[in-house]
Amino acid sequence: MSRYRFVCTLTFGDIYGQVIAWLVVIFLSLAVSLSVFATSPVFALAAVGLILVLSLPFLLFAFVTTLFSHVEMYAVESALQTRRVRPAAETPTPTSEVTA
């Protein structure tokens, strides 16, 4: 994992429309439940639950695909890979001295 750099370029403007859509769904479900609550409370709660349960997977899918499309992966060269190797003519040859 140290060879790669992950960058998330997601901004609030990218998900702004999705947040607005989710708020609209919540307010519509609450409006439906309040309008039906006087006649049958069980049906009102079931309607809210059904709307939220059915809409949540689609909104999560939209958010996750937006998130994944804004994640970028770059290869990072390590210091060992970028170090220049000197040509053989320039490298000093080791000398061994033997003293008795």
PyMOL commands that place a pseudoatom at each C-alpha (Angstrom):
pseudoatom trace, name=CA, resn=MET, resi=1, chain=A, elem=C, hetatm=0, pos=[0.000, 0.000, 0.000]
pseudoatom trace, name=CA, resn=SER, resi=2, chain=A, elem=C, hetatm=0, pos=[2.935, 2.363, 0.454]
pseudoatom trace, name=CA, resn=ARG, resi=3, chain=A, elem=C, hetatm=0, pos=[3.530, 2.337, -3.293]
pseudoatom trace, name=CA, resn=TYR, resi=4, chain=A, elem=C, hetatm=0, pos=[0.234, 4.061, -3.989]
pseudoatom trace, name=CA, resn=ARG, resi=5, chain=A, elem=C, hetatm=0, pos=[-1.293, 7.325, -2.889]
pseudoatom trace, name=CA, resn=PHE, resi=6, chain=A, elem=C, hetatm=0, pos=[-5.066, 7.631, -2.635]
pseudoatom trace, name=CA, resn=VAL, resi=7, chain=A, elem=C, hetatm=0, pos=[-6.593, 11.085, -3.072]
pseudoatom trace, name=CA, resn=CYS, resi=8, chain=A, elem=C, hetatm=0, pos=[-10.281, 11.918, -2.637]
pseudoatom trace, name=CA, resn=THR, resi=9, chain=A, elem=C, hetatm=0, pos=[-11.346, 14.912, -4.721]
pseudoatom trace, name=CA, resn=LEU, resi=10, chain=A, elem=C, hetatm=0, pos=[-14.950, 14.833, -3.538]
pseudoatom trace, name=CA, resn=THR, resi=11, chain=A, elem=C, hetatm=0, pos=[-16.338, 18.213, -2.589]
pseudoatom trace, name=CA, resn=PHE, resi=12, chain=A, elem=C, hetatm=0, pos=[-19.629, 19.207, -1.043]
pseudoatom trace, name=CA, resn=GLY, resi=13, chain=A, elem=C, hetatm=0, pos=[-20.771, 20.548, -4.416]
pseudoatom trace, name=CA, resn=ASP, resi=14, chain=A, elem=C, hetatm=0, pos=[-20.490, 17.053, -5.860]
pseudoatom trace, name=CA, resn=ILE, resi=15, chain=A, elem=C, hetatm=0, pos=[-22.996, 15.618, -3.395]
pseudoatom trace, name=CA, resn=TYR, resi=16, chain=A, elem=C, hetatm=0, pos=[-25.132, 18.726, -2.919]
pseudoatom trace, name=CA, resn=GLY, resi=17, chain=A, elem=C, hetatm=0, pos=[-27.847, 17.475, -5.289]
pseudoatom trace, name=CA, resn=GLN, resi=18, chain=A, elem=C, hetatm=0, pos=[-27.967, 14.127, -3.529]
pseudoatom trace, name=CA, resn=VAL, resi=19, chain=A, elem=C, hetatm=0, pos=[-28.384, 15.796, -0.143]
pseudoatom trace, name=CA, resn=ILE, resi=20, chain=A, elem=C, hetatm=0, pos=[-31.229, 17.919, -1.527]
pseudoatom trace, name=CA, resn=ALA, resi=21, chain=A, elem=C, hetatm=0, pos=[-32.901, 14.826, -3.021]
pseudoatom trace, name=CA, resn=TRP, resi=22, chain=A, elem=C, hetatm=0, pos=[-32.658, 12.990, 0.300]
pseudoatom trace, name=CA, resn=LEU, resi=23, chain=A, elem=C, hetatm=0, pos=[-34.176, 15.962, 2.157]
pseudoatom trace, name=CA, resn=VAL, resi=24, chain=A, elem=C, hetatm=0, pos=[-37.043, 16.108, -0.350]
pseudoatom trace, name=CA, resn=VAL, resi=25, chain=A, elem=C, hetatm=0, pos=[-37.745, 12.406, 0.166]
pseudoatom trace, name=CA, resn=ILE, resi=26, chain=A, elem=C, hetatm=0, pos=[-37.734, 12.829, 3.947]
pseudoatom trace, name=CA, resn=PHE, resi=27, chain=A, elem=C, hetatm=0, pos=[-40.035, 15.854, 3.898]
pseudoatom trace, name=CA, resn=LEU, resi=28, chain=A, elem=C, hetatm=0, pos=[-42.433, 14.228, 1.436]
pseudoatom trace, name=CA, resn=SER, resi=29, chain=A, elem=C, hetatm=0, pos=[-42.654, 11.091, 3.560]
pseudoatom trace, name=CA, resn=LEU, resi=30, chain=A, elem=C, hetatm=0, pos=[-43.275, 13.195, 6.661]
pseudoatom trace, name=CA, resn=ALA, resi=31, chain=A, elem=C, hetatm=0, pos=[-45.978, 15.173, 4.850]
pseudoatom trace, name=CA, resn=VAL, resi=32, chain=A, elem=C, hetatm=0, pos=[-47.665, 11.956, 3.751]
pseudoatom trace, name=CA, resn=SER, resi=33, chain=A, elem=C, hetatm=0, pos=[-47.520, 10.532, 7.257]
pseudoatom trace, name=CA, resn=LEU, resi=34, chain=A, elem=C, hetatm=0, pos=[-48.921, 13.685, 8.849]
pseudoatom trace, name=CA, resn=SER, resi=35, chain=A, elem=C, hetatm=0, pos=[-51.772, 13.855, 6.360]
pseudoatom trace, name=CA, resn=VAL, resi=36, chain=A, elem=C, hetatm=0, pos=[-52.731, 10.217, 6.896]
pseudoatom trace, name=CA, resn=PHE, resi=37, chain=A, elem=C, hetatm=0, pos=[-51.942, 10.099, 10.628]
pseudoatom trace, name=CA, resn=ALA, resi=38, chain=A, elem=C, hetatm=0, pos=[-55.384, 11.390, 11.644]
pseudoatom trace, name=CA, resn=THR, resi=39, chain=A, elem=C, hetatm=0, pos=[-57.227, 8.553, 9.892]
pseudoatom trace, name=CA, resn=SER, resi=40, chain=A, elem=C, hetatm=0, pos=[-54.904, 5.600, 10.453]
pseudoatom trace, name=CA, resn=PRO, resi=41, chain=A, elem=C, hetatm=0, pos=[-51.652, 5.966, 12.390]
pseudoatom trace, name=CA, resn=VAL, resi=42, chain=A, elem=C, hetatm=0, pos=[-50.422, 2.496, 11.516]
pseudoatom trace, name=CA, resn=PHE, resi=43, chain=A, elem=C, hetatm=0, pos=[-50.753, 3.188, 7.792]
pseudoatom trace, name=CA, resn=ALA, resi=44, chain=A, elem=C, hetatm=0, pos=[-48.937, 6.516, 8.234]
pseudoatom trace, name=CA, resn=LEU, resi=45, chain=A, elem=C, hetatm=0, pos=[-45.962, 4.908, 9.949]
pseudoatom trace, name=CA, resn=ALA, resi=46, chain=A, elem=C, hetatm=0, pos=[-45.902, 2.111, 7.388]
pseudoatom trace, name=CA, resn=ALA, resi=47, chain=A, elem=C, hetatm=0, pos=[-45.910, 4.641, 4.541]
pseudoatom trace, name=CA, resn=VAL, resi=48, chain=A, elem=C, hetatm=0, pos=[-42.960, 6.536, 6.034]
pseudoatom trace, name=CA, resn=GLY, resi=49, chain=A, elem=C, hetatm=0, pos=[-41.024, 3.321, 6.592]
pseudoatom trace, name=CA, resn=LEU, resi=50, chain=A, elem=C, hetatm=0, pos=[-41.760, 2.071, 3.103]
pseudoatom trace, name=CA, resn=ILE, resi=51, chain=A, elem=C, hetatm=0, pos=[-40.707, 5.332, 1.461]
pseudoatom trace, name=CA, resn=LEU, resi=52, chain=A, elem=C, hetatm=0, pos=[-37.467, 5.515, 3.428]
pseudoatom trace, name=CA, resn=VAL, resi=53, chain=A, elem=C, hetatm=0, pos=[-36.601, 1.846, 3.034]
pseudoatom trace, name=CA, resn=LEU, resi=54, chain=A, elem=C, hetatm=0, pos=[-37.227, 1.864, -0.714]
pseudoatom trace, name=CA, resn=SER, resi=55, chain=A, elem=C, hetatm=0, pos=[-35.419, 5.140, -1.398]
pseudoatom trace, name=CA, resn=LEU, resi=56, chain=A, elem=C, hetatm=0, pos=[-32.368, 4.593, 0.808]
pseudoatom trace, name=CA, resn=PRO, resi=57, chain=A, elem=C, hetatm=0, pos=[-30.620, 1.942, -1.364]
pseudoatom trace, name=CA, resn=PHE, resi=58, chain=A, elem=C, hetatm=0, pos=[-30.904, 4.118, -4.474]
pseudoatom trace, name=CA, resn=LEU, resi=59, chain=A, elem=C, hetatm=0, pos=[-29.573, 7.196, -2.706]
pseudoatom trace, name=CA, resn=LEU, resi=60, chain=A, elem=C, hetatm=0, pos=[-26.726, 5.215, -1.141]
pseudoatom trace, name=CA, resn=PHE, resi=61, chain=A, elem=C, hetatm=0, pos=[-25.851, 3.753, -4.533]
pseudoatom trace, name=CA, resn=ALA, resi=62, chain=A, elem=C, hetatm=0, pos=[-25.719, 7.236, -6.043]
pseudoatom trace, name=CA, resn=PHE, resi=63, chain=A, elem=C, hetatm=0, pos=[-23.505, 8.497, -3.215]
pseudoatom trace, name=CA, resn=VAL, resi=64, chain=A, elem=C, hetatm=0, pos=[-21.116, 5.540, -3.281]
pseudoatom trace, name=CA, resn=THR, resi=65, chain=A, elem=C, hetatm=0, pos=[-20.676, 5.677, -7.060]
pseudoatom trace, name=CA, resn=THR, resi=66, chain=A, elem=C, hetatm=0, pos=[-20.036, 9.434, -6.802]
pseudoatom trace, name=CA, resn=LEU, resi=67, chain=A, elem=C, hetatm=0, pos=[-17.479, 8.796, -4.071]
pseudoatom trace, name=CA, resn=PHE, resi=68, chain=A, elem=C, hetatm=0, pos=[-15.691, 6.066, -6.021]
pseudoatom trace, name=CA, resn=SER, resi=69, chain=A, elem=C, hetatm=0, pos=[-15.532, 8.204, -9.140]
pseudoatom trace, name=CA, resn=HIS, resi=70, chain=A, elem=C, hetatm=0, pos=[-13.734, 10.910, -7.128]
pseudoatom trace, name=CA, resn=VAL, resi=71, chain=A, elem=C, hetatm=0, pos=[-11.086, 8.655, -5.585]
pseudoatom trace, name=CA, resn=GLU, resi=72, chain=A, elem=C, hetatm=0, pos=[-7.826, 8.772, -7.506]
pseudoatom trace, name=CA, resn=MET, resi=73, chain=A, elem=C, hetatm=0, pos=[-4.881, 6.459, -7.101]
pseudoatom trace, name=CA, resn=TYR, resi=74, chain=A, elem=C, hetatm=0, pos=[-1.342, 7.475, -7.972]
pseudoatom trace, name=CA, resn=ALA, resi=75, chain=A, elem=C, hetatm=0, pos=[1.780, 5.347, -8.041]
pseudoatom trace, name=CA, resn=VAL, resi=76, chain=A, elem=C, hetatm=0, pos=[4.438, 6.745, -5.725]
pseudoatom trace, name=CA, resn=GLU, resi=77, chain=A, elem=C, hetatm=0, pos=[8.050, 6.063, -6.549]
pseudoatom trace, name=CA, resn=SER, resi=78, chain=A, elem=C, hetatm=0, pos=[10.091, 5.242, -3.498]
pseudoatom trace, name=CA, resn=ALA, resi=79, chain=A, elem=C, hetatm=0, pos=[13.494, 6.753, -2.790]
pseudoatom trace, name=CA, resn=LEU, resi=80, chain=A, elem=C, hetatm=0, pos=[15.205, 3.501, -3.751]
pseudoatom trace, name=CA, resn=GLN, resi=81, chain=A, elem=C, hetatm=0, pos=[13.589, 3.454, -7.167]
pseudoatom trace, name=CA, resn=THR, resi=82, chain=A, elem=C, hetatm=0, pos=[14.387, 7.085, -7.944]
pseudoatom trace, name=CA, resn=ARG, resi=83, chain=A, elem=C, hetatm=0, pos=[18.025, 6.971, -6.826]
pseudoatom trace, name=CA, resn=ARG, resi=84, chain=A, elem=C, hetatm=0, pos=[20.363, 7.144, -9.782]
pseudoatom trace, name=CA, resn=VAL, resi=85, chain=A, elem=C, hetatm=0, pos=[22.715, 4.288, -10.246]
pseudoatom trace, name=CA, resn=ARG, resi=86, chain=A, elem=C, hetatm=0, pos=[26.184, 5.459, -11.186]
pseudoatom trace, name=CA, resn=PRO, resi=87, chain=A, elem=C, hetatm=0, pos=[27.746, 3.888, -14.258]
pseudoatom trace, name=CA, resn=ALA, resi=88, chain=A, elem=C, hetatm=0, pos=[30.437, 1.267, -13.694]
pseudoatom trace, name=CA, resn=ALA, resi=89, chain=A, elem=C, hetatm=0, pos=[33.249, 3.575, -14.882]
pseudoatom trace, name=CA, resn=GLU, resi=90, chain=A, elem=C, hetatm=0, pos=[32.492, 6.076, -12.127]
pseudoatom trace, name=CA, resn=THR, resi=91, chain=A, elem=C, hetatm=0, pos=[32.157, 3.634, -9.283]
pseudoatom trace, name=CA, resn=PRO, resi=92, chain=A, elem=C, hetatm=0, pos=[35.353, 3.209, -7.328]
pseudoatom trace, name=CA, resn=THR, resi=93, chain=A, elem=C, hetatm=0, pos=[36.697, -0.284, -7.152]
pseudoatom trace, name=CA, resn=PRO, resi=94, chain=A, elem=C, hetatm=0, pos=[37.321, -1.565, -3.684]
pseudoatom trace, name=CA, resn=THR, resi=95, chain=A, elem=C, hetatm=0, pos=[40.968, -2.146, -2.889]
pseudoatom trace, name=CA, resn=SER, resi=96, chain=A, elem=C, hetatm=0, pos=[42.164, -4.635, -0.412]
pseudoatom trace, name=CA, resn=GLU, resi=97, chain=A, elem=C, hetatm=0, pos=[45.312, -3.965, 1.467]
pseudoatom trace, name=CA, resn=VAL, resi=98, chain=A, elem=C, hetatm=0, pos=[47.028, -6.698, 3.279]
pseudoatom trace, name=CA, resn=THR, resi=99, chain=A, elem=C, hetatm=0, pos=[49.658, -5.707, 5.740]
pseudoatom trace, name=CA, resn=ALA, resi=100, chain=A, elem=C, hetatm=0, pos=[51.757, -8.224, 7.473]
for i in range(1, 100): cmd.bond("trace and resi %d" % i, "trace and resi %d" % (i + 1))
show_as sticks, trace
zoom trace
